[in-house]
Amino acid sequence: MQAVVNAGAMAALAVAAVALLYRLHRGTAVAADPLRAAPFLSGNLPQQHAMSRFHVRWYALTMLFLAFDVEMLFMYPWALVVPQVGVKAVVEMFAFLGVLMAGVVYAWREGALRWS
């Protein structure tokens, strides 16, 4: 019987916490409709709607950014290991950077970085 009372008290506490947080949000929210609220953009009003479409050229640039972002993910643990491994780690990183540079040269040659 005690377990049922404890479970009921915990459920009531959870419902009360959710209701309290919901009320707190409603009392402190800037606007009821977030799409109509002006977002912070260095003090300027946005020129277009936040849900507008992007030109397809942005997707190629995004893929390039993600490739180099993942490169940074590999470089951090590499920097921690270099003192223990030595020259072999440096050679392997330059080989990795060479493959990435070949990808950049290919993207550049294909026009992925051209804006017109």
N, C-alpha and C positions, 0 to 999 in steps of 0.2 A: 504494500500500500504506500509505503514511504517513497518508493521509486516512482510511482505514478504522480504523487504530489510534487516531487522534485522535477520530473519531466514537464508537468504542467506549469510550474513556476518558471522554469527555464524558457518554455515556449511563450509565456506571457511577457517575460522580460525581453525576449527577442522581438516580439510584436511591438512592445512599447518603445524599444530602441529604434526600430524602423520608423514608427510613427513620429517619434521625436526628430529623427534626422530628416524625414520628409517635411515636417513643419519648419525646421530650421532652414532647409533649402528654399522652401516657398517664401520664407520671410526675408531671405538675403539675396535671392536671385535678382539679376539685373533686369531681365525681360522674360516674359512668359514664352515668347517665341524666339529661340536663339538665332534663327535665320534673319530676323528683322533687326536684331541688335547689331550695332556697329562694332566690329571687332577692333581691338587695339592694333593699329598699323602705323606706328611712329607718329601718332596724332593725326594722320590723314584718313579721310574716308576712302573706302575701297572703290576702285573704278568699275568693278564687275562683281557679279554675284559669286559667293563662295562655292556654289555648286556648279559653276560653269565648266564647260569642257576645255581641255588643254589640247594644244596642237600636238600632233603625233611626233614631232621632232623632240619633244621633251622626254619621251620614253627612252629613246636611244641614249640621250644624255644621262638620264637616270640610271640606266644599266651601266654606263661607264663609271658613274659615281659609286654605285654599289660595288663594282669590281675593285675600285681603289679603296673603298671602305673596308672590304674584306681583306685586302692586302694589309691594311693597318692592324686588323685583328691578328694576322699572322706575324706581324713585325714585333708586337709587344712581347709575346712569349719568347720570340727569337732573341730579342735584346737581353732578356734575362738569362738565356742559356749561353750566349756568346763567350762570356769569360771562362766558362768551364769547357766548352767544346773547342774553341779556338778558331783557327784559320778555316777549317772545314765548314763551320757554320757560316762564315762570311762568304765563302765561295758559293755555298748553296743559296744564300739569300740573293746574291748577285745573279745567279742563274734564274731564280724565281722572278726577280725584277726584269731580267731580259725577256722572259716569256710575256710578262705584262706589257713591257714596252713594245714588243712585237704586236700585241693586241691593240695598243694605242695607235701605232703606225698604220695598222690595217684599218682601224676605224677612221682615222684621219684620211687615208687614201680613199675610202668608200664614201666620204662626205658626211660622216656622222656628226662632225663638229661644225659643219657649215650651217649658217642660220638662214640663208636665203634659198 
